Amino acid sequence: MSTHSPDSSQVSSSASLQKGASSKGAPPKGAQPNGAAPKGAPRKGSWQRGRWMLLLIAVICGAPIALSYFTYYVIKPKGGSTSYGTLIEPQRTIPSALMVTGDDGREVPLASLKGRWLMISVDGGVCGASCVQKLYFMRQVRATQGVERERVVTVWLRTDDAAVPAVVKTAYPDTRMLRADSTSVSAWLPATDKTKDTDHIYLVDPNGNLMMRFPEQPDPSKIKQDLTKLLKWSRIG
C-alpha cells in the first residue's frame, strides 16, 4: 500500500489560499470594528446623558422647598387650615445689590445670610415700643422651635444711623442688627395699602426667597404655628 505526498506546488497554493481568506475577513491594522467609534472619541449619547444628569440634580435641589410649599399651601395637612401669614407672590429673591453693615463696620450682601430661615424686622436704630415688641416676638417664636431653632436667624434691618440702645443689644444678643438702606429695603419688602414695612415681620426661606409677611400687631402663637409647619415639611436650611 503506497502513500501519496503532495508536491511543493500544491502546498504553496494551499497556503496562499488560506492567507488570502484570512486577510479578506480581517480589518486593517488599527481599524475599529464596524459601527465602533474611533479610540478616544466620546461615546455616542454621552452628552445627552450629561444634560439629563444636570437636570436631575437641579430638580433634586429644588424639590424640598417646592414640596414644603405644595404640602403647606395645597394639601394643607392640618384639616385644610390656611396660613396666618400672607404668602408673597411672585417670590422676591433677596436683591444682590442690597448691602448691610454690622457692628464691625463691614459691608456684606444680605444674600450672604442665605442657607437658613430668616425672620426680618425693619426699624430705625432708636427702636421704640413697636420695634421692641417685634424683636421680642421673633426671639420667642424662634425659641419655641426647640432643636429646630438653629435653622432660624432673627434679623433686624436698621434703616438709619441712630445708635441702638444698650438695653436692646443686651436683651437680643442673638438677633443680627444690620444697617441697611431704607429705600432699598422698602423696594424689596412689600407692605399693604395701609401699612409700612416697619409694621411687619417677614419670613425668607433658605434659598433667599421672601415668602411670607405677617400682619401688623401679630399674634406670635400663630407665627409660631406657621414657622413650625414650614420647618417640619421642609428639610432645607
C-alpha atoms as a printed R data frame, in Angstrom:
    type eleno elety resid chain resno       x       y      z
1   ATOM     1    CA   MET     A     1   0.000   0.000  0.000
2   ATOM     2    CA   SER     A     2   1.503   3.289 -1.047
3   ATOM     3    CA   THR     A     3   1.044   6.787  0.393
4   ATOM     4    CA   HIS     A     4   0.681   9.921 -1.686
5   ATOM     5    CA   SER     A     5   2.576  13.029 -0.636
6   ATOM     6    CA   PRO     A     6   1.557  16.434 -2.024
7   ATOM     7    CA   ASP     A     7   4.213  18.090 -4.085
8   ATOM     8    CA   SER     A     8   5.630  21.502 -3.208
9   ATOM     9    CA   SER     A     9   3.435  23.396 -5.674
10  ATOM    10    CA   GLN     A    10   0.252  22.107 -4.049
11  ATOM    11    CA   VAL     A    11   1.445  23.046 -0.567
12  ATOM    12    CA   SER     A    12   2.335  26.564 -1.705
13  ATOM    13    CA   SER     A    13  -1.019  27.049 -3.434
14  ATOM    14    CA   SER     A    14  -2.976  25.878 -0.371
15  ATOM    15    CA   ALA     A    15  -1.053  28.209  1.936
16  ATOM    16    CA   SER     A    16  -1.681  31.164 -0.368
17  ATOM    17    CA   LEU     A    17  -5.439  30.500 -0.416
18  ATOM    18    CA   GLN     A    18  -5.604  30.297  3.391
19  ATOM    19    CA   LYS     A    19  -3.654  33.531  3.769
20  ATOM    20    CA   GLY     A    20  -5.894  35.337  1.296
21  ATOM    21    CA   ALA     A    21  -9.073  34.198  3.035
22  ATOM    22    CA   SER     A    22  -7.706  35.284  6.412
23  ATOM    23    CA   SER     A    23  -6.673  38.699  5.072
24  ATOM    24    CA   LYS     A    24 -10.026  39.256  3.370
25  ATOM    25    CA   GLY     A    25 -12.035  38.833  6.605
26  ATOM    26    CA   ALA     A    26  -9.764  40.803  8.973
27  ATOM    27    CA   PRO     A    27  -9.954  44.584  9.314
28  ATOM    28    CA   PRO     A    28  -6.882  46.676  8.549
29  ATOM    29    CA   LYS     A    29  -4.463  47.170 11.389
30  ATOM    30    CA   GLY     A    30  -5.659  49.905 13.769
31  ATOM    31    CA   ALA     A    31  -9.176  49.979 12.300
32  ATOM    32    CA   GLN     A    32 -12.235  49.714 14.586
33  ATOM    33    CA   PRO     A    33 -14.983  47.106 14.169
34  ATOM    34    CA   ASN     A    34 -17.954  48.190 12.058
35  ATOM    35    CA   GLY     A    35 -20.072  50.820 13.900
36  ATOM    36    CA   ALA     A    36 -17.499  51.456 16.644
37  ATOM    37    CA   ALA     A    37 -16.339  54.978 17.480
38  ATOM    38    CA   PRO     A    38 -12.677  55.832 16.996
39  ATOM    39    CA   LYS     A    39 -10.495  55.266 20.008
40  ATOM    40    CA   GLY     A    40 -10.555  58.275 22.332
41  ATOM    41    CA   ALA     A    41 -13.738  59.778 20.852
42  ATOM    42    CA   PRO     A    42 -16.736  60.401 23.224
43  ATOM    43    CA   ARG     A    43 -19.334  57.678 23.148
44  ATOM    44    CA   LYS     A    44 -22.499  58.396 21.252
45  ATOM    45    CA   GLY     A    45 -25.183  59.828 23.544
46  ATOM    46    CA   SER     A    46 -22.835  60.668 26.438
47  ATOM    47    CA   TRP     A    47 -23.567  64.398 26.203
48  ATOM    48    CA   GLN     A    48 -27.308  63.735 26.302
49  ATOM    49    CA   ARG     A    49 -26.857  61.710 29.459
50  ATOM    50    CA   GLY     A    50 -24.817  64.554 30.959
51  ATOM    51    CA   ARG     A    51 -27.590  67.061 30.273
52  ATOM    52    CA   TRP     A    52 -30.193  64.798 31.847
53  ATOM    53    CA   MET     A    53 -27.959  64.304 34.889
54  ATOM    54    CA   LEU     A    54 -27.625  68.093 35.373
55  ATOM    55    CA   LEU     A    55 -31.389  68.465 35.085
56  ATOM    56    CA   LEU     A    56 -31.920  65.695 37.629
57  ATOM    57    CA   ILE     A    57 -29.533  67.399 40.084
58  ATOM    58    CA   ALA     A    58 -31.399  70.717 39.689
59  ATOM    59    CA   VAL     A    59 -34.738  69.006 40.343
60  ATOM    60    CA   ILE     A    60 -33.388  67.238 43.434
61  ATOM    61    CA   CYS     A    61 -32.007  70.507 44.843
62  ATOM    62    CA   GLY     A    62 -35.251  72.413 44.290
63  ATOM    63    CA   ALA     A    63 -37.620  69.630 45.313
64  ATOM    64    CA   PRO     A    64 -37.527  70.115 49.128
65  ATOM    65    CA   ILE     A    65 -38.683  73.743 49.091
66  ATOM    66    CA   ALA     A    66 -41.226  73.065 46.333
67  ATOM    67    CA   LEU     A    67 -42.598  70.109 48.301
68  ATOM    68    CA   SER     A    68 -42.852  72.142 51.505
69  ATOM    69    CA   TYR     A    69 -44.791  74.905 49.730
70  ATOM    70    CA   PHE     A    70 -47.068  72.407 47.964
71  ATOM    71    CA   THR     A    71 -47.776  70.481 51.157
72  ATOM    72    CA   TYR     A    72 -48.380  73.588 53.218
73  ATOM    73    CA   TYR     A    73 -50.449  75.621 50.782
74  ATOM    74    CA   VAL     A    74 -52.155  72.971 48.631
75  ATOM    75    CA   ILE     A    75 -52.514  69.824 50.724
76  ATOM    76    CA   LYS     A    76 -52.824  71.820 53.981
77  ATOM    77    CA   PRO     A    77 -52.018  68.962 56.352
78  ATOM    78    CA   LYS     A    78 -53.948  70.307 59.356
79  ATOM    79    CA   GLY     A    79 -57.532  69.892 58.309
80  ATOM    80    CA   GLY     A    80 -57.234  72.308 55.412
81  ATOM    81    CA   SER     A    81 -56.305  75.283 57.600
82  ATOM    82    CA   THR     A    82 -54.680  78.240 55.857
83  ATOM    83    CA   SER     A    83 -51.560  80.090 56.901
84  ATOM    84    CA   TYR     A    84 -51.608  83.048 59.247
85  ATOM    85    CA   GLY     A    85 -49.009  84.970 57.266
86  ATOM    86    CA   THR     A    86 -49.631  86.305 53.774
87  ATOM    87    CA   LEU     A    87 -47.826  84.380 51.042
88  ATOM    88    CA   ILE     A    88 -45.729  86.689 48.846
89  ATOM    89    CA   GLU     A    89 -46.423  86.005 45.182
90  ATOM    90    CA   PRO     A    90 -44.493  86.119 42.981
91  ATOM    91    CA   GLN     A    91 -41.412  85.277 45.006
92  ATOM    92    CA   ARG     A    92 -38.936  88.054 45.657
93  ATOM    93    CA   THR     A    93 -35.338  86.936 45.935
94  ATOM    94    CA   ILE     A    94 -33.024  88.984 48.153
95  ATOM    95    CA   PRO     A    95 -31.641  91.663 45.790
96  ATOM    96    CA   SER     A    96 -27.970  91.105 45.075
97  ATOM    97    CA   ALA     A    97 -27.390  94.860 45.464
98  ATOM    98    CA   LEU     A    98 -28.936  95.017 48.962
99  ATOM    99    CA   MET     A    99 -25.947  95.551 51.247
100 ATOM   100    CA   VAL     A   100 -25.953  95.528 55.044
101 ATOM   101    CA   THR     A   101 -23.434  96.674 57.636
102 ATOM   102    CA   GLY     A   102 -22.910  95.095 61.043
103 ATOM   103    CA   ASP     A   103 -21.392  96.485 64.220
104 ATOM   104    CA   ASP     A   104 -17.951  95.586 62.894
105 ATOM   105    CA   GLY     A   105 -18.416  98.125 60.094
106 ATOM   106    CA   ARG     A   106 -18.025  95.511 57.383
107 ATOM   107    CA   GLU     A   107 -20.454  95.772 54.475
108 ATOM   108    CA   VAL     A   108 -21.752  92.488 53.053
109 ATOM   109    CA   PRO     A   109 -24.683  91.428 50.857
110 ATOM   110    CA   LEU     A   110 -27.806  90.492 52.791
111 ATOM   111    CA   ALA     A   111 -27.888  87.462 50.486
112 ATOM   112    CA   SER     A   112 -24.835  86.154 52.355
113 ATOM   113    CA   LEU     A   113 -27.254  85.037 55.080
114 ATOM   114    CA   LYS     A   114 -28.906  82.559 52.726
115 ATOM   115    CA   GLY     A   115 -28.912  78.962 53.960
116 ATOM   116    CA   ARG     A   116 -31.232  79.383 56.937
117 ATOM   117    CA   TRP     A   117 -34.739  80.752 57.502
118 ATOM   118    CA   LEU     A   118 -34.686  84.489 58.184
119 ATOM   119    CA   MET     A   119 -37.245  86.338 60.310
120 ATOM   120    CA   ILE     A   120 -36.826  90.010 59.428
121 ATOM   121    CA   SER     A   121 -37.956  93.187 61.157
122 ATOM   122    CA   VAL     A   122 -37.347  96.741 59.910
123 ATOM   123    CA   ASP     A   123 -36.990  99.821 62.148
124 ATOM   124    CA   GLY     A   124 -34.830 102.806 62.983
125 ATOM   125    CA   GLY     A   125 -31.966 102.415 65.432
126 ATOM   126    CA   VAL     A   126 -33.751 104.103 68.361
127 ATOM   127    CA   CYS     A   127 -36.177 101.134 68.433
128 ATOM   128    CA   GLY     A   128 -39.386 102.308 70.080
129 ATOM   129    CA   ALA     A   129 -42.094 100.184 71.663
130 ATOM   130    CA   SER     A   130 -43.361  98.560 68.434
131 ATOM   131    CA   CYS     A   131 -39.779  97.762 67.383
132 ATOM   132    CA   VAL     A   132 -39.026  96.104 70.724
133 ATOM   133    CA   GLN     A   133 -42.268  94.145 70.522
134 ATOM   134    CA   LYS     A   134 -41.345  92.691 67.123
135 ATOM   135    CA   LEU     A   135 -37.868  91.770 68.322
136 ATOM   136    CA   TYR     A   136 -39.418  90.073 71.341
137 ATOM   137    CA   PHE     A   137 -41.915  88.135 69.208
138 ATOM   138    CA   MET     A   138 -39.199  86.959 66.824
139 ATOM   139    CA   ARG     A   139 -36.969  85.841 69.681
140 ATOM   140    CA   GLN     A   140 -39.781  83.915 71.383
141 ATOM   141    CA   VAL     A   141 -41.058  82.292 68.185
142 ATOM   142    CA   ARG     A   142 -37.543  81.109 67.403
143 ATOM   143    CA   ALA     A   143 -37.038  79.794 70.929
144 ATOM   144    CA   THR     A   144 -40.249  77.723 70.781
145 ATOM   145    CA   GLN     A   145 -38.883  75.704 67.850
146 ATOM   146    CA   GLY     A   146 -36.686  73.664 70.185
147 ATOM   147    CA   VAL     A   147 -33.792  71.954 68.407
148 ATOM   148    CA   GLU     A   148 -35.059  73.361 65.108
149 ATOM   149    CA   ARG     A   149 -34.348  76.921 66.250
150 ATOM   150    CA   GLU     A   150 -30.806  76.717 64.872
151 ATOM   151    CA   ARG     A   151 -32.344  76.700 61.411
152 ATOM   152    CA   VAL     A   152 -33.779  80.176 62.041
153 ATOM   153    CA   VAL     A   153 -31.975  83.535 62.224
154 ATOM   154    CA   THR     A   154 -33.672  86.688 63.504
155 ATOM   155    CA   VAL     A   155 -32.628  89.840 61.653
156 ATOM   156    CA   TRP     A   156 -33.271  93.494 62.439
157 ATOM   157    CA   LEU     A   157 -32.641  95.783 59.461
158 ATOM   158    CA   ARG     A   158 -31.841  99.226 60.872
159 ATOM   159    CA   THR     A   159 -32.735 101.967 58.412
160 ATOM   160    CA   ASP     A   160 -30.801 104.879 59.932
161 ATOM   161    CA   ASP     A   161 -27.577 105.623 61.761
162 ATOM   162    CA   ALA     A   162 -29.125 106.078 65.199
163 ATOM   163    CA   ALA     A   163 -27.343 104.211 67.972
164 ATOM   164    CA   VAL     A   164 -29.042 101.066 69.248
165 ATOM   165    CA   PRO     A   165 -29.923 101.374 72.964
166 ATOM   166    CA   ALA     A   166 -27.682  99.229 75.155
167 ATOM   167    CA   VAL     A   167 -30.710  97.609 76.791
168 ATOM   168    CA   VAL     A   168 -31.900  96.356 73.382
169 ATOM   169    CA   LYS     A   169 -28.493  94.956 72.487
170 ATOM   170    CA   THR     A   170 -28.343  93.165 75.819
171 ATOM   171    CA   ALA     A   171 -31.854  91.716 75.549
172 ATOM   172    CA   TYR     A   172 -31.414  90.387 71.992
173 ATOM   173    CA   PRO     A   173 -27.818  89.205 71.597
174 ATOM   174    CA   ASP     A   174 -28.755  86.535 69.011
175 ATOM   175    CA   THR     A   175 -30.517  88.965 66.670
176 ATOM   176    CA   ARG     A   176 -28.457  90.189 63.733
177 ATOM   177    CA   MET     A   177 -28.687  94.001 63.896
178 ATOM   178    CA   LEU     A   178 -27.711  95.213 60.444
179 ATOM   179    CA   ARG     A   179 -27.682  98.707 58.955
180 ATOM   180    CA   ALA     A   180 -29.420  98.844 55.541
181 ATOM   181    CA   ASP     A   181 -30.578 101.499 53.108
182 ATOM   182    CA   SER     A   182 -34.258 102.274 53.798
183 ATOM   183    CA   THR     A   183 -35.136 102.842 50.123
184 ATOM   184    CA   SER     A   184 -33.639  99.515 49.048
185 ATOM   185    CA   VAL     A   185 -35.365  97.689 51.878
186 ATOM   186    CA   SER     A   186 -38.765  99.235 51.108
187 ATOM   187    CA   ALA     A   187 -38.406  98.322 47.439
188 ATOM   188    CA   TRP     A   188 -37.884  94.681 48.381
189 ATOM   189    CA   LEU     A   189 -40.289  94.207 51.310
190 ATOM   190    CA   PRO     A   190 -43.934  94.784 50.341
191 ATOM   191    CA   ALA     A   191 -46.410  96.321 52.778
192 ATOM   192    CA   THR     A   192 -50.163  96.806 52.381
193 ATOM   193    CA   ASP     A   193 -52.068  99.902 51.274
194 ATOM   194    CA   LYS     A   194 -52.427 100.935 54.915
195 ATOM   195    CA   THR     A   195 -49.098  99.806 56.392
196 ATOM   196    CA   LYS     A   196 -45.343 100.267 56.017
197 ATOM   197    CA   ASP     A   197 -42.546  97.708 56.034
198 ATOM   198    CA   THR     A   198 -41.792  98.751 59.614
199 ATOM   199    CA   ASP     A   199 -45.212  97.389 60.658
200 ATOM   200    CA   HIS     A   200 -44.488  93.783 59.700
201 ATOM   201    CA   ILE     A   201 -42.360  90.740 60.370
202 ATOM   202    CA   TYR     A   202 -41.201  88.976 57.214
203 ATOM   203    CA   LEU     A   203 -40.043  85.412 56.557
204 ATOM   204    CA   VAL     A   204 -37.363  84.499 53.995
205 ATOM   205    CA   ASP     A   205 -36.664  80.881 53.049
206 ATOM   206    CA   PRO     A   206 -33.122  79.387 52.956
207 ATOM   207    CA   ASN     A   207 -32.950  79.900 49.186
208 ATOM   208    CA   GLY     A   208 -33.212  83.650 49.761
209 ATOM   209    CA   ASN     A   209 -36.834  83.986 48.632
210 ATOM   210    CA   LEU     A   210 -39.120  86.372 50.503
211 ATOM   211    CA   MET     A   211 -42.129  84.135 51.075
212 ATOM   212    CA   MET     A   212 -44.345  85.478 53.858
213 ATOM   213    CA   ARG     A   213 -45.469  88.695 55.573
214 ATOM   214    CA   PHE     A   214 -47.105  88.667 58.992
215 ATOM   215    CA   PRO     A   215 -49.757  91.256 59.853
216 ATOM   216    CA   GLU     A   216 -49.378  94.411 61.883
217 ATOM   217    CA   GLN     A   217 -49.670  93.741 65.628
218 ATOM   218    CA   PRO     A   218 -49.264  89.995 65.027
219 ATOM   219    CA   ASP     A   219 -50.242  87.053 67.198
220 ATOM   220    CA   PRO     A   220 -46.906  85.344 67.984
221 ATOM   221    CA   SER     A   221 -48.572  81.995 68.663
222 ATOM   222    CA   LYS     A   222 -49.881  81.965 65.087
223 ATOM   223    CA   ILE     A   223 -46.497  82.975 63.694
224 ATOM   224    CA   LYS     A   224 -45.101  80.015 65.625
225 ATOM   225    CA   GLN     A   225 -47.616  77.651 64.015
226 ATOM   226    CA   ASP     A   226 -46.693  78.809 60.525
227 ATOM   227    CA   LEU     A   227 -42.972  78.502 61.144
228 ATOM   228    CA   THR     A   228 -43.303  75.107 62.840
229 ATOM   229    CA   LYS     A   229 -45.166  73.725 59.823
230 ATOM   230    CA   LEU     A   230 -42.602  75.064 57.366
231 ATOM   231    CA   LEU     A   231 -39.692  73.643 59.350
232 ATOM   232    CA   LYS     A   232 -41.472  70.300 59.590
233 ATOM   233    CA   TRP     A   233 -42.291  69.956 55.900
234 ATOM   234    CA   SER     A   234 -39.050  71.385 54.561
235 ATOM   235    CA   ARG     A   235 -35.609  69.848 55.019
236 ATOM   236    CA   ILE     A   236 -33.680  72.777 53.571
237 ATOM   237    CA   GLY     A   237 -31.935  75.238 55.834
